[in-house]
Amino acid sequence: MNKGFLPVTKEEMLEKGLSQMDFVYVCGDAYVDHSSFGMAIITRVLESFGYSVGIICQPDWNNPESINVFGEPRLGFMVSAGNMDSMVNHYTVSKKRRHQDAYSPGGQIGKRPDYAVIVYCNLIRKTYKKTPIIIGGIEASLRRLGHYDYWSNKVRRSILLDSGADIISYGMGEKSVVEIADALNSGMDVSDITFVDGTVFKTRNPDYLYDAVKLPDFEEIKNDKVKYAESFAIQYKNTDPFTGKRMYETYDGAMYVVVNKAAKPMTTMELDDVYALPYMRDYHPMYEKDGGIPAIKEIKFSLTSNRGCYGECNFCALTFHEGRIVQARSHESIIKEAKECINDKDFKGYIHDVGGPTAEFRKPACKKQLKYGACTNKKCLYPKPCENLEVDHSDYLSLLRKIRKIPGIKKVFVRSGFRFDYVVADKDKSFLKELCKYHVSGQLRVAPEHVSDNVLSKMGKPGVNIYDKFCKEFEKVNKELGLKQYIVPYLMSSHPGSTLKDAIALAEYLRSLGYMPEQVQDFYPTPGTVSTCMYYTGIDPLTMNKVYVAKDPHEKAMQRALIQYRDPSNYELVKEALIKEHREDLIGFGKECLIPPRKMGNLRRFTNKQDKKIQNKNYKQKSGKKNKRNK
């Protein structure tokens, strides 16, 4: 394999002595050849197995010629929306158009279409009627079966049918794409590739339904929310590569969409091989004139340590995409990449992150997972850590120590999410101490998400008492180190289960801390999560119990406003919510009150730098204690 970007023009293809590409990869992202980008990994893996790949990024979907850069590929097209679902990339939770796309040149918006995978595949089919199309990436992976689509507010068919593609490579994809490529290269018709783990195919032949669990028909889940929840629960319990079963969904009584078992977890050696491929670690120089690709800034000098997560937050799609079984790279592989960072002309001495979905997870939750798979009837960390969970930060801590010692590296940050309940469960506090001493710069961002146990139970998160315990441990360690560092919590409003009463409880909690978050994330229903199923159906698919869901925009605005109750622009919404819940005791001038009886001109607002400093000062002084706020 030669160092250099893969071909993006026909001229570059010819310069390599090729008259035809084996595969053409079409993507909604700009071309960034870095291992944090799925496109880079899949194309480099194929290249390492001897297949030639041409890249077409962000083609003009209104012009069929934009897909003809290389002509017809010998084996097939591969299509991905990019690192994000195109709809999440385009729209906020309130369905307003975003103003920037970090994965496009200069951050320009509008360089890809809505529902990008479907549009690109239909574009290809206008010219190439029979050429195999393999789709993958987060958008295709999480839409592999009938699913609720928040943006159109309806249940849509499997993306395999709406796109006209032949097969889906779901999950991370390295193993399945090579098997698909080898099958096509052997002369096999794409319709006969029905046996590859980590893939989804469509068929009208019931003979292919052997050993498969029948899901409710598409028409059933489209018209019956209980059936939708039942179908989702079956899918969720069959995501494990060891215990999971093949599944199929029927359309119009004659078409079957079949999901094969998930691909087996990669070994450390396999992961090391993937990350050792000759990535350029940068965006293609053709984007330089446009200001480059913004997304590279945070990840260029970040190191991927692991994959998979057994945290299983209900609002996260990792269970459906990467799986629950953690896979990790070797120390040697990661250190080698860290040294490559040092040689980059743009490197300033700072490693921005060492982690993955959950930073400190470096091995499966327990010894039995790699033999028997993850449990189907319980979670590793919720409602409390499983008795079989191996709580151990030593390997991750050893890795961080080695990276810190590399000459040329000034600071190593840990910015991936990490589980504070896992930290609390560890009796050895060495990790927390070294995290505070070496890997935090003033503020540590963690994600309690809420404080109401009612809401946390729907999120699959630990009770607020665990978060409080972590805060105390964090404060104690920093005091011992003589450091002034503070926790910045991520919070979510309007998650399924959250009522106005719960939102008020969160506001009271924040009042006691003297802290108001600058940003609040409204719950965003995206494909492939338990929480999205709750949002659409009003049913928890894991228990089949009913769940309260705030869907009225005005109620959602009140829940959000309560979290930022000190902002004068939220006054009317906060007052309305308090009156509605008969919590007039929180309206007044007492220290326990959230707002005064009437909107006042001198009500403190935290919308400029000076007042933000006041807020931060108060919070830092009182973090973890009752705040003696000025009346």
MILUM-743626 format. One record per residue (C-alpha): x, y, z. Coordinates in steps of 0.001 Angstrom, whole numbers, plus 524288, in hexadecimal, padded with zeros to 5 digits. Layout:
! residues N
{{X, Y, Z}}
...
//
This chain:
! residues 631
{{80000, 80000, 80000}}
{{80561, 80D2F, 7FC27}}
{{80456, 818D7, 80516}}
{{7FB39, 822E2, 7FF41}}
{{7ECDB, 82600, 7FDE3}}
{{7E449, 81CAB, 7F660}}
{{7E02C, 8210F, 7E8BA}}
{{7D5AB, 82B88, 7E7E6}}
{{7D679, 82D99, 7D91A}}
{{7D73E, 824E7, 7CD29}}
{{7E492, 82AAB, 7CA2D}}
{{7E9B6, 82603, 7D73B}}
{{7E409, 8189C, 7D496}}
{{7EB24, 817F0, 7C780}}
{{7F7C9, 81CAE, 7CDB3}}
{{7F736, 810AE, 7D66C}}
{{7F689, 80834, 7CA55}}
{{7E847, 804B9, 7CC83}}
{{7DE14, 80474, 7C1DB}}
{{7D2DF, 80153, 7CB18}}
{{7D0CE, 8025B, 7D9B2}}
{{7CCB9, 7F667, 7E17F}}
{{7C424, 7FEEC, 7EA1A}}
{{7BF87, 80CEF, 7E9E1}}
{{7BC96, 81286, 7F74F}}
{{7B24A, 81D4D, 7F78C}}
{{7B183, 82548, 803F9}}
{{7AA21, 830D5, 809A1}}
{{7B642, 835A9, 810CF}}
{{7C1D4, 83C69, 80ACE}}
{{7CDA6, 8339E, 808F4}}
{{7D54E, 832D4, 815A5}}
{{7DF2D, 827C8, 81627}}
{{7DF9E, 8261F, 824DC}}
{{7DC2B, 81A2B, 82CF5}}
{{7D166, 821B4, 83405}}
{{7C9CE, 821B6, 82732}}
{{7C293, 8155F, 8234D}}
{{7C4E5, 8180D, 814E5}}
{{7D3A2, 81835, 816FA}}
{{7D39E, 80B6F, 81E94}}
{{7CB1F, 803CE, 8150E}}
{{7D25F, 8086C, 808E2}}
{{7DFB6, 805ED, 80EEF}}
{{7DB9E, 7F86A, 8138B}}
{{7D70E, 7F4F0, 805CE}}
{{7E3B8, 7FA43, 80042}}
{{7EB74, 7F1D6, 809CB}}
{{7E48B, 7E5CD, 80469}}
{{7E879, 7E942, 7F694}}
{{7DC53, 7F06B, 7F1DD}}
{{7DD0E, 7FD7A, 7EAE0}}
{{7D3C4, 80805, 7EFC3}}
{{7D027, 8152D, 7E9F6}}
{{7CA22, 81FD1, 7F252}}
{{7BE94, 82869, 7EE8B}}
{{7BB55, 831B7, 7F982}}
{{7AF59, 83A5C, 7FA11}}
{{7AB08, 83882, 7EBE3}}
{{7A0F4, 841B2, 7E618}}
{{794B7, 83996, 7E835}}
{{78D89, 8413C, 7DDA9}}
{{7976D, 83D3A, 7D362}}
{{798A8, 82EC4, 7CFC7}}
{{7A5E7, 83190, 7C9AF}}
{{7AB87, 8347B, 7D723}}
{{7AAF9, 82603, 7DA1D}}
{{7B252, 82258, 7CDA8}}
{{7BFD0, 82743, 7D184}}
{{7C5FD, 819C9, 7D024}}
{{7BBCD, 8133F, 7C7A9}}
{{7B604, 8064C, 7CBF8}}
{{7BDD7, 7FF64, 7D6A0}}
{{7C19B, 7F13E, 7D44C}}
{{7BB50, 7EC31, 7E0CE}}
{{7B21A, 7F692, 7E5F3}}
{{7AEF7, 8038E, 7EC2B}}
{{7AFF5, 805F3, 7FABE}}
{{7A791, 810CB, 80063}}
{{7A7AF, 817B5, 80D87}}
{{7A171, 8243B, 8127A}}
{{7ADEF, 826C9, 81A31}}
{{7B192, 82724, 82887}}
{{7A41A, 82C5E, 82C3D}}
{{79636, 8296F, 82857}}
{{7937C, 83391, 81DDE}}
{{7870F, 83814, 824B6}}
{{78DF9, 83A48, 831AA}}
{{798A2, 84126, 82A03}}
{{78EA1, 84A3C, 823C2}}
{{7848A, 84CEE, 82E52}}
{{783BB, 8508F, 83CA5}}
{{77A48, 8497F, 845AA}}
{{77066, 8544B, 842CA}}
{{771E8, 850A7, 8345E}}
{{77860, 85D81, 830F2}}
{{78305, 85D7D, 826B9}}
{{790C5, 85DDF, 82C39}}
{{799EE, 8688E, 827AD}}
{{7A663, 860A1, 826D4}}
{{7AACB, 8532B, 82298}}
{{7B7C1, 84F98, 828F2}}
{{7B9D3, 844A3, 81F1A}}
{{7B916, 84D7F, 81313}}
{{7C30D, 856D7, 80D29}}
{{7C3A3, 86350, 81502}}
{{7B82D, 85E95, 81D31}}
{{7AEB0, 86144, 811FD}}
{{7A0F1, 85C22, 813B3}}
{{7997F, 855F2, 80882}}
{{7A469, 84DB8, 802BB}}
{{79C9F, 84135, 804BD}}
{{78E20, 83E10, 8036C}}
{{78474, 83A35, 80DED}}
{{783CB, 82B58, 80F29}}
{{790CA, 82AFA, 8081A}}
{{79213, 81C31, 806C0}}
{{784F0, 81B05, 7FFE3}}
{{7879C, 8267C, 7F6E4}}
{{7953C, 821F4, 7F311}}
{{790AD, 81417, 7F05D}}
{{7856C, 818D3, 7E7FD}}
{{78F0B, 8217C, 7E0BD}}
{{797BD, 815C1, 7DDF7}}
{{78C33, 80D8D, 7D986}}
{{788AD, 8178B, 7CF0A}}
{{79504, 8139E, 7C7C8}}
{{79917, 8067E, 7CD30}}
{{78D10, 7FDE9, 7CE02}}
{{7937F, 7F12B, 7D1EE}}
{{7A061, 7F4FC, 7D83E}}
{{7A0ED, 7F03F, 7E65B}}
{{79F1D, 7FAC7, 7F0B1}}
{{7A3B4, 7F886, 7FE9E}}
{{79F6D, 80283, 808B4}}
{{7A51A, 804C5, 81634}}
{{7A864, 80EDB, 82079}}
{{7A00C, 813F9, 82B88}}
{{79479, 8181B, 82317}}
{{792CD, 80B07, 81C5C}}
{{796A0, 802FE, 82836}}
{{78C23, 80886, 8313A}}
{{7818C, 80881, 826CF}}
{{78398, 7FA64, 82314}}
{{7758B, 7F69D, 82674}}
{{768AE, 7FDE4, 8274B}}
{{76B1A, 8099F, 8300D}}
{{764D7, 815E5, 83563}}
{{769C0, 821DF, 82E31}}
{{768C3, 82DFC, 836BC}}
{{76A2B, 837BB, 82BA4}}
{{75EB6, 832AB, 823B6}}
{{757BF, 82DD2, 83008}}
{{75482, 820AB, 82A3F}}
{{7593C, 812B3, 829E7}}
{{761B2, 8108E, 81DEF}}
{{7657F, 8040F, 81724}}
{{772F1, 7FDF4, 817FB}}
{{77CAD, 806CD, 8112C}}
{{78070, 7FAFD, 80908}}
{{77364, 7FBE0, 80204}}
{{7724E, 80A98, 800D6}}
{{78025, 80BF0, 7FBB0}}
{{77FC7, 800EA, 7F1C5}}
{{78CC5, 7FC01, 7F724}}
{{79004, 7ED81, 7F76E}}
{{795F5, 7EB81, 804C3}}
{{798F1, 7F2CD, 8115F}}
{{7A5B1, 7F166, 818B2}}
{{7A15E, 7F56B, 82642}}
{{7A97E, 7F875, 83235}}
{{7B7D6, 7FBD0, 83099}}
{{7B8F3, 7F40A, 823FE}}
{{7C737, 7F046, 82241}}
{{7C4B2, 7E1AB, 82257}}
{{7B821, 7E178, 81A8C}}
{{7BCB6, 7EA51, 80F76}}
{{7C85C, 7E19E, 80CE2}}
{{7BFC2, 7D583, 80CA4}}
{{7B663, 7DC5A, 80361}}
{{7C1B2, 7E0BE, 7FABB}}
{{7C774, 7D2FF, 7FA52}}
{{7BA3B, 7CD2A, 7F6E6}}
{{7B81B, 7D6D5, 7EBD0}}
{{7C60E, 7D4E5, 7E725}}
{{7C3C5, 7C636, 7E66E}}
{{7B8D0, 7C8A4, 7DCC9}}
{{7AD97, 7C6E3, 7E62C}}
{{7A147, 7CE9F, 7E364}}
{{79E65, 7D8B6, 7EDCE}}
{{790D7, 7D2C6, 7EFDF}}
{{79761, 7C643, 7F478}}
{{79F75, 7CCDD, 7FF12}}
{{79662, 7C939, 80A1F}}
{{79FD4, 7C312, 813CC}}
{{7A8B8, 7CE0E, 8187F}}
{{7A802, 7D200, 826CD}}
{{7A56F, 7E06F, 828A3}}
{{79D45, 7E1D4, 81C4B}}
{{78F1E, 7E3BC, 8184C}}
{{78997, 7DEB7, 80B80}}
{{77C52, 7DE57, 804CB}}
{{77608, 7D2AB, 7FE69}}
{{7693D, 7CD17, 7F9AB}}
{{76DE4, 7BF49, 7FC16}}
{{768DC, 7B9D4, 8092A}}
{{7738B, 7AF7B, 808C8}}
{{77CED, 7B9E1, 80DBC}}
{{77532, 7BB98, 81A4B}}
{{77B34, 7AFD0, 8210A}}
{{77EF4, 7B160, 82F49}}
{{778EA, 7BEE7, 82F8D}}
{{76FBE, 7C597, 83917}}
{{763A2, 7CB43, 832BB}}
{{76152, 7D97B, 83636}}
{{753D1, 7DFB4, 8353E}}
{{750CD, 7E32C, 82720}}
{{753C3, 7F100, 8229E}}
{{74554, 7F42E, 82135}}
{{74347, 7F00E, 82F59}}
{{74DF1, 7F8BF, 834F5}}
{{74986, 803DD, 82C36}}
{{73BA7, 80377, 8316A}}
{{73D34, 7FE38, 83F3D}}
{{74674, 8047C, 84909}}
{{7460C, 7F8BA, 8520E}}
{{74AB8, 7F030, 846D0}}
{{75543, 7FA23, 843E0}}
{{75A1D, 7F964, 851EF}}
{{759A2, 7EA80, 851A3}}
{{7617E, 7EA3C, 84515}}
{{76B98, 7F399, 84A86}}
{{76D23, 7EB57, 856E0}}
{{76FE2, 7DF31, 84EB5}}
{{779FC, 7E691, 846B1}}
{{78065, 7EC18, 852D6}}
{{781D4, 7DEA5, 858FE}}
{{78818, 7D95E, 84CA4}}
{{79309, 7E32A, 84A93}}
{{79D42, 7DA92, 85118}}
{{7A617, 7D2F2, 847B6}}
{{7A653, 7C6FB, 8509C}}
{{7985D, 7C5C5, 85578}}
{{79126, 7CD4A, 84AEB}}
{{7885B, 7C6AD, 840F9}}
{{7862D, 7C9C0, 832AB}}
{{779AC, 7D1AD, 830DC}}
{{770CC, 7D52C, 825B0}}
{{7662E, 7DF11, 822F8}}
{{75BA5, 7DCCD, 818C7}}
{{756A9, 7E6D6, 80EF9}}
{{74A0D, 7E506, 80748}}
{{74A30, 7D699, 80AA2}}
{{7548B, 7D397, 8007E}}
{{760F8, 7DB73, 802DA}}
{{769C4, 7D818, 80E47}}
{{7746D, 7E087, 8142B}}
{{77DA9, 7D76F, 81B75}}
{{78760, 7DBD0, 825CA}}
{{792AD, 7D283, 827D3}}
{{7994C, 7D16F, 8350B}}
{{7A291, 7DC60, 838A7}}
{{7B0D4, 7DACC, 834F2}}
{{7B99C, 7D53C, 83F86}}
{{7C197, 7DF04, 8477E}}
{{7CEE6, 7E211, 841E8}}
{{7DAD2, 7DD04, 848F2}}
{{7E553, 7E659, 84DAE}}
{{7EE12, 7E1E4, 8428B}}
{{7E366, 7E460, 8387F}}
{{7E0C5, 7F1EA, 83DEC}}
{{7EF43, 7F4FE, 83DF0}}
{{7F010, 7F104, 82FA5}}
{{7E4C9, 7FA0B, 82C30}}
{{7EADE, 805C0, 83304}}
{{7F850, 802F8, 82D3C}}
{{7F38A, 80531, 81F59}}
{{7FA04, 81083, 817E3}}
{{7F05A, 81B62, 81AF8}}
{{7F466, 82906, 816D9}}
{{7EE81, 82DFF, 823AA}}
{{7E901, 83A1A, 81D1F}}
{{7DEDB, 83EFE, 8138E}}
{{7E185, 83E8C, 804F5}}
{{7E94E, 84A6D, 8005E}}
{{7DE9F, 84DC5, 7F682}}
{{7D70B, 853CD, 801EA}}
{{7E1EA, 85D11, 805DB}}
{{7DC89, 86811, 7FD8B}}
{{7CF92, 86736, 804CF}}
{{7D59F, 867E0, 81247}}
{{7D6E5, 85958, 814C5}}
{{7CDAF, 8504C, 81C24}}
{{7CA07, 8552A, 829D9}}
{{7C7CC, 84774, 82F5A}}
{{7D64D, 84456, 82E83}}
{{7D9E7, 84E35, 83907}}
{{7D597, 84661, 844DF}}
{{7D8BA, 838C7, 83FF6}}
{{7E585, 83A87, 838A3}}
{{7ED57, 838F7, 84522}}
{{7E3DE, 83004, 84C36}}
{{7E6BF, 8219E, 84E26}}
{{7DC5E, 81718, 84D3E}}
{{7DED2, 80D72, 85824}}
{{7D2C8, 804CA, 857B2}}
{{7C5BD, 80161, 851A6}}
{{7B8D7, 7FCCA, 8571B}}
{{7B240, 8008B, 863C4}}
{{7AB33, 7F8E4, 86E52}}
{{7A5E2, 80550, 87472}}
{{7996A, 803E8, 86C67}}
{{79367, 81159, 86E5B}}
{{785CA, 81060, 8688F}}
{{7876B, 81CAB, 86056}}
{{793E2, 81791, 85A01}}
{{7944B, 80F34, 84DA8}}
{{7A137, 8087F, 850A9}}
{{79AB2, 7FBAF, 85445}}
{{7952E, 7FAE4, 84674}}
{{7A194, 7FFC6, 83FDC}}
{{7AE46, 7FC63, 846DF}}
{{7A880, 7F2AD, 85081}}
{{7AA14, 7F07C, 85F1B}}
{{7B6CF, 7E8F7, 85ECE}}
{{7C294, 7F1D2, 86062}}
{{7CE0D, 7EFDB, 8572C}}
{{7DAFF, 7F6CC, 85969}}
{{7E77C, 7F9C3, 85210}}
{{7F499, 7F634, 857DF}}
{{7FCE1, 8003B, 85EEE}}
{{80749, 7FEC1, 8547F}}
{{7FDCB, 8020D, 84992}}
{{7F8BB, 80E36, 85071}}
{{80645, 812F6, 85452}}
{{80AE9, 81164, 84654}}
{{7FFBA, 81A0C, 841C2}}
{{802C3, 823FB, 84C6F}}
{{810AC, 824E3, 84752}}
{{80B5D, 82713, 83995}}
{{803D5, 832B0, 83EEF}}
{{81082, 838AA, 843E9}}
{{8162E, 8388A, 8362F}}
{{80AA6, 8403A, 830B6}}
{{80DFA, 84E59, 82DA6}}
{{80167, 852F4, 83432}}
{{8039F, 84BC7, 840FF}}
{{8050C, 854FE, 84CA7}}
{{807CC, 84AD2, 85707}}
{{7F9D4, 847B5, 85AEB}}
{{7F2E5, 83AAF, 85947}}
{{7E497, 83E96, 8595D}}
{{7DF21, 83175, 85D95}}
{{7E251, 82346, 86035}}
{{7D5DC, 81B6F, 86068}}
{{7C9E5, 8171D, 85926}}
{{7BB62, 815F6, 85C31}}
{{7BF41, 814F7, 86A90}}
{{7CD30, 81916, 86D16}}
{{7D13E, 81000, 87816}}
{{7CB56, 80351, 872DA}}
{{7D6AA, 7FB1F, 86E25}}
{{7D131, 7ED53, 86EC2}}
{{7C436, 7E5FA, 86F03}}
{{7BBD7, 7E7EB, 87B1F}}
{{7BE94, 7DA35, 87FF0}}
{{7C618, 7CE10, 87C1A}}
{{7BA6C, 7C6DB, 87690}}
{{7B6C4, 7D0F5, 86C3E}}
{{7C073, 7CC82, 861F3}}
{{7BB9A, 7BE7F, 8636F}}
{{7AD24, 7BFDB, 8666A}}
{{7AA51, 7CDDB, 8623F}}
{{7A3E0, 7D8E9, 869B2}}
{{79833, 7D595, 87237}}
{{78B18, 7D741, 86BA3}}
{{78354, 7D8E0, 8782B}}
{{78B49, 7E2E9, 87FAD}}
{{794BA, 7EE30, 87E28}}
{{7A2B4, 7EF0D, 882F6}}
{{7A189, 7FC13, 88A17}}
{{792FF, 7FE88, 88BF4}}
{{78C50, 7FF6F, 89576}}
{{79922, 7FC76, 89C69}}
{{7A5DF, 7F617, 8983E}}
{{7A466, 7E77A, 895E5}}
{{7AB39, 7DEB7, 89FB1}}
{{7B2ED, 7D8DD, 8944B}}
{{7B796, 7E618, 88F43}}
{{7C653, 7E770, 88FB3}}
{{7C8B1, 7F556, 89458}}
{{7D6B8, 7F87A, 890FA}}
{{7DD0C, 804F5, 88BE2}}
{{7EAF2, 7FFD3, 88C93}}
{{7ECD7, 7FCFC, 87E18}}
{{7E774, 80A2E, 879CC}}
{{7EF68, 8110C, 8842F}}
{{7FBB5, 809FF, 87FBA}}
{{7F8E8, 80E3A, 871B8}}
{{7F74F, 81C7C, 87592}}
{{80401, 81C25, 87D43}}
{{80B6B, 816E3, 8718F}}
{{805F7, 82153, 86876}}
{{80916, 82C23, 8723F}}
{{81755, 82806, 8724D}}
{{8192D, 82903, 86399}}
{{822AD, 8342F, 86093}}
{{81BA4, 83F2F, 8597D}}
{{80E80, 83D0B, 86011}}
{{80B1C, 847D9, 869A2}}
{{7FD7A, 843DD, 86DD0}}
{{7F43E, 83877, 86BCA}}
{{7E5D0, 83B91, 86D3D}}
{{7DABE, 83214, 86FA6}}
{{7CEF3, 837A4, 868B6}}
{{7C77E, 82B4B, 8654B}}
{{7BBE9, 828BF, 86DE6}}
{{7BF1A, 8206A, 8799A}}
{{7B62B, 819AF, 88344}}
{{7B6A2, 82059, 89075}}
{{7AF4B, 814D4, 89667}}
{{7BA58, 80BFC, 891DA}}
{{7C41E, 81533, 89846}}
{{7BC4C, 8151A, 8A4E8}}
{{7BBB8, 80635, 8A491}}
{{7CA94, 80569, 8A3F1}}
{{7D021, 80456, 8B1AC}}
{{7DD7A, 80862, 8AC92}}
{{7DCCD, 8172B, 8AAA1}}
{{7E9A6, 81805, 8A31F}}
{{7E2BD, 81AA7, 8964E}}
{{7DA99, 825E3, 89B98}}
{{7E699, 82BD7, 8A1E2}}
{{7EEBF, 82B47, 89581}}
{{7E339, 82F9C, 88D27}}
{{7E222, 83BF4, 89560}}
{{7F0CF, 83E23, 8961B}}
{{7F49A, 83BFE, 887E9}}
{{7E8ED, 83AEB, 87ED9}}
{{7DF48, 84599, 88299}}
{{7E10D, 853FA, 87FEE}}
{{7D872, 85B60, 8897E}}
{{7CB81, 85521, 88613}}
{{7C73D, 84709, 88513}}
{{7BB41, 84468, 87CE0}}
{{7B2E8, 83907, 88159}}
{{7A54C, 834B1, 87DB4}}
{{79BDE, 8326D, 888EC}}
{{79152, 836B5, 87F07}}
{{78721, 838BC, 889CD}}
{{78525, 837B1, 89881}}
{{77786, 831D9, 89948}}
{{7788F, 82342, 89B82}}
{{76BC8, 821EC, 89415}}
{{7723E, 82782, 887DD}}
{{77F5A, 82104, 88A2E}}
{{778C0, 813BB, 88A94}}
{{77361, 8163B, 87CE7}}
{{780D5, 81A6E, 87869}}
{{78743, 80E4E, 87DEA}}
{{78FFB, 81710, 88634}}
{{793D4, 81572, 89486}}
{{78CA6, 81CBC, 89F4C}}
{{7907D, 82A97, 8A2B5}}
{{79684, 825B2, 8AF6B}}
{{7A180, 81F93, 8A768}}
{{7A3F6, 82C61, 8A05B}}
{{7A431, 833A3, 8AD5A}}
{{7ADEE, 829C0, 8B2A1}}
{{7B69E, 82BA8, 8A6C9}}
{{7B61F, 83A79, 8A880}}
{{7BA92, 83907, 8B693}}
{{7C5A9, 83005, 8B2B0}}
{{7C9AC, 83961, 8A7E1}}
{{7C97E, 844E5, 8B145}}
{{7D148, 83D5F, 8BB6C}}
{{7DBC9, 8393B, 8B1CE}}
{{7DD73, 846F7, 8AC6C}}
{{7DE7A, 84C6B, 8BA24}}
{{7E93D, 842B6, 8BD2E}}
{{7F038, 8469B, 8B0AB}}
{{7EE9C, 85510, 8B36F}}
{{7E73C, 8570C, 8A6B3}}
{{7DB2E, 85F21, 8A3C9}}
{{7D3D3, 85710, 899D9}}
{{7C556, 855D8, 897F3}}
{{7BB39, 84CC7, 89256}}
{{7B2EC, 8516C, 88709}}
{{7A708, 8487C, 885C9}}
{{7A05A, 84543, 878FC}}
{{7919A, 845A2, 87AB7}}
{{78650, 84163, 87234}}
{{77876, 84682, 87219}}
{{76BDF, 83FDA, 86DD8}}
{{7712E, 83201, 86DA5}}
{{76626, 827F3, 86DCC}}
{{76164, 826AD, 87BC4}}
{{7647C, 834C6, 87F1C}}
{{758E1, 83C97, 8841B}}
{{75851, 84AD6, 8881F}}
{{759A0, 84608, 89616}}
{{76679, 83F76, 89291}}
{{76B33, 84B9A, 88B87}}
{{7683D, 853C7, 89796}}
{{76FDA, 84A28, 89FFA}}
{{77B7C, 84C0B, 896F2}}
{{77A2D, 85ADE, 897E9}}
{{77A28, 859E9, 8A6BD}}
{{7864D, 85171, 8A65A}}
{{78D4A, 85B6D, 89DDC}}
{{788DD, 86646, 8A6E8}}
{{78F2E, 85F43, 8B257}}
{{79BE9, 85EE5, 8AA9E}}
{{79AED, 86D00, 8A64A}}
{{79D0B, 86898, 8985F}}
{{795D5, 86B04, 88BB3}}
{{79A63, 863BF, 87F9D}}
{{79DA7, 86BC3, 873AC}}
{{79889, 86103, 86ACD}}
{{78DC2, 85700, 86C5F}}
{{78B3A, 84BC2, 86314}}
{{77D1C, 848B4, 86026}}
{{77B0C, 83A37, 85E2F}}
{{77D22, 83733, 84FB6}}
{{775F1, 82B12, 84AB2}}
{{77F33, 82447, 84145}}
{{77E2E, 81695, 83B6A}}
{{78335, 80AF0, 84305}}
{{7811A, 80F04, 85124}}
{{7784D, 80A1E, 85C02}}
{{774CA, 8182B, 85F3A}}
{{77027, 81AF1, 85170}}
{{7675D, 80F14, 85234}}
{{761E2, 8148D, 85EF9}}
{{75FFF, 821E5, 8589E}}
{{75862, 81C63, 84D2C}}
{{75069, 811ED, 8540F}}
{{74F33, 816D9, 86210}}
{{753C2, 80939, 8660C}}
{{76093, 804A5, 86BE3}}
{{763D3, 7F950, 862AE}}
{{76C3C, 7F299, 86CF2}}
{{76106, 7F1B0, 876C1}}
{{75511, 7F4B2, 86E2F}}
{{750B2, 7FE5B, 8789F}}
{{74AB5, 80B54, 874BD}}
{{75385, 81752, 87515}}
{{74FB5, 82596, 875BD}}
{{754EA, 82D25, 86A05}}
{{75510, 83BED, 868B9}}
{{7523F, 83EA8, 85A69}}
{{74B2B, 84BA3, 85B45}}
{{75515, 8560E, 856F6}}
{{7506A, 85F5E, 8618D}}
{{75259, 85572, 86C6B}}
{{75FAA, 85203, 866FD}}
{{7630F, 86081, 86718}}
{{75EF8, 8614D, 87561}}
{{7675A, 85598, 8790B}}
{{77302, 85B83, 87243}}
{{77098, 868FB, 8782E}}
{{7704A, 86352, 885EB}}
{{77E38, 85E82, 88475}}
{{78247, 86C66, 880F1}}
{{778B0, 872FC, 88A20}}
{{7819F, 87E8B, 88CE3}}
{{78170, 88324, 87ED7}}
{{777BB, 88E9C, 87E6A}}
{{772F4, 88A49, 87110}}
{{76DED, 87DCE, 8777C}}
{{76697, 884AB, 88271}}
{{758BA, 8833C, 87D22}}
{{75A9C, 874F5, 879A1}}
{{7604B, 871D8, 88703}}
{{75568, 878FB, 88E13}}
{{74B01, 87226, 88601}}
{{7510C, 864DE, 888F4}}
{{751DD, 86780, 89791}}
{{743C3, 86C19, 8983E}}
{{73F2B, 86090, 89031}}
{{745BC, 85727, 899A8}}
{{740F1, 85ECB, 8A5A2}}
{{74ED9, 86243, 8A97C}}
{{74C46, 87087, 8AC9A}}
{{7553C, 86E76, 8B854}}
{{76069, 86FD4, 8AEAC}}
{{75BC8, 87D56, 8AA73}}
{{76094, 887D5, 8B3A4}}
{{76CAE, 88DEE, 8B99B}}
{{770A5, 88312, 8C2EC}}
{{77D5A, 87BD9, 8C109}}
{{775ED, 86FA8, 8BCBB}}
{{76E61, 876D6, 8B21F}}
{{77175, 87599, 8A3BF}}
{{76BA5, 88271, 89F01}}
{{765D4, 88ECF, 8A510}}
{{75718, 8917A, 8A477}}
{{75894, 89A21, 898A4}}
{{76290, 89C09, 88E1A}}
{{76C38, 8A61B, 892EB}}
{{7757E, 8AE9D, 88B57}}
{{780BA, 8AB84, 8945E}}
{{77E9B, 89CE2, 8940D}}
{{78BFB, 8972D, 8924D}}
{{78E3D, 8925B, 884A8}}
{{7997A, 889EF, 88066}}
{{79A53, 88DCF, 87258}}
{{7A6F8, 89582, 871F7}}
{{7B4E9, 892C7, 875FB}}
{{7B4A2, 89ABF, 88277}}
{{7A89A, 89406, 88804}}
{{7AD7A, 886D6, 88389}}
{{7B994, 8891E, 88BCF}}
{{7B0BF, 88C1C, 89773}}
{{7A94D, 87F7D, 89559}}
{{7B584, 87750, 893C9}}
{{7BBA6, 87D6F, 89FD6}}
{{7AFAC, 87A5A, 8A80E}}
{{7AEDE, 86C8F, 8A2D6}}
{{7BD38, 869D6, 8A4CA}}
{{7BCC5, 86EB0, 8B2BD}}
{{7B0CF, 86696, 8B5EE}}
{{7B26E, 85AAF, 8AD2F}}
{{7ACBC, 84F0C, 8B440}}
{{7A774, 85790, 8BF49}}
{{79B4D, 85F7F, 8C1C7}}
{{79CE1, 86C66, 8BAD9}}
{{79AD8, 878C4, 8C2CF}}
{{795D3, 880D6, 8B788}}
{{7942B, 88F76, 8B836}}
{{785EA, 892D3, 8B9D3}}
//
